[in-house]
Amino acid sequence: MVSVRETAWLNMTPSVIWETLSEVREWHHWCHQLMDTQVSQEGDLTPGIRFRLYWAQKVPPPLRGGKISMIRNPGGIRIGQIDEVLTVRESSVQPSESNDNSSILREQTDCYQLAWTAGWGPWRSDACITLTADGSGSRAEFMVSWQGWASWLMARNLSACGKFQRSWLADLQVTMERIGSLG
């Protein structure tokens, strides 16, 4: 497995950033290198929905889009397919006397994640965008990984992938600064 991880600090709360991030259909309006986005179904994002990102330049998978595999927000974690989504809510997890993980759960309540998968088998690649509270702002992490043959093939293009991730995060940061200056 090979992965590329880029991070940025944004001067907004994770919930405000999530409002922009969860609108995949609108990403091309604020990400300068994206020409267009397509989502397979109308309505809210849910695991199993496919989306496609059209970039001005050639980018490695999964930056071209894929199938949403997980959505996490304070309401819970949703995984699965379009018609069979499993939702785990924080309130459904009861801490036990011997192993009190409730403090860990409370610390992560302001965590948002959007993960998707592209390819299959030895060509599989994954992407995950994570937003967590960090002081008075948020930490955004964009991680892309490849498994099997894909990891061997992508080893030559890791710096290009990192460049696109940094550009995407920088555009998100600029968009959030505009929203902050308006509000």
HELIX and SHEET records of a PDB file:
HELIX    1   1 PRO A   14  LEU A   21  1                                   8    
HELIX    2   2 VAL A   24  GLU A   26  5                                   3    
HELIX    3   3 TRP A   27  TRP A   30  1                                   4    
HELIX    4   4 GLU A   90  SER A   92  5                                   3    
HELIX    5   5 SER A  102  GLU A  107  1                                   6    
HELIX    6   6 GLY A  121  TRP A  123  5                                   3    
HELIX    7   7 TRP A  149  MET A  154  1                                   6    
HELIX    8   8 ALA A  155  ASN A  157  5                                   3    
HELIX    9   9 LEU A  158  LEU A  182  1                                  25    
SHEET    1   A 7 VAL A   2  LEU A  10  0                                        
SHEET    2   A 7 GLY A 137  TRP A 146 -1                                        
SHEET    3   A 7 SER A 125  ASP A 134 -1                                        
SHEET    4   A 7 CYS A 111  ALA A 118 -1                                        
SHEET    5   A 7 GLY A  65  ASN A  73 -1                                        
SHEET    6   A 7 ARG A  50  TRP A  55 -1                                        
SHEET    7   A 7 LEU A  34  VAL A  39 -1                                        
SHEET    1   B 7 VAL A   2  LEU A  10  0                                        
SHEET    2   B 7 GLY A 137  TRP A 146 -1                                        
SHEET    3   B 7 SER A 125  ASP A 134 -1                                        
SHEET    4   B 7 CYS A 111  ALA A 118 -1                                        
SHEET    5   B 7 GLY A  65  ASN A  73 -1                                        
SHEET    6   B 7 GLY A  76  GLY A  80 -1                                        
SHEET    7   B 7 VAL A  85  VAL A  88 -1                                        
END                                                                             
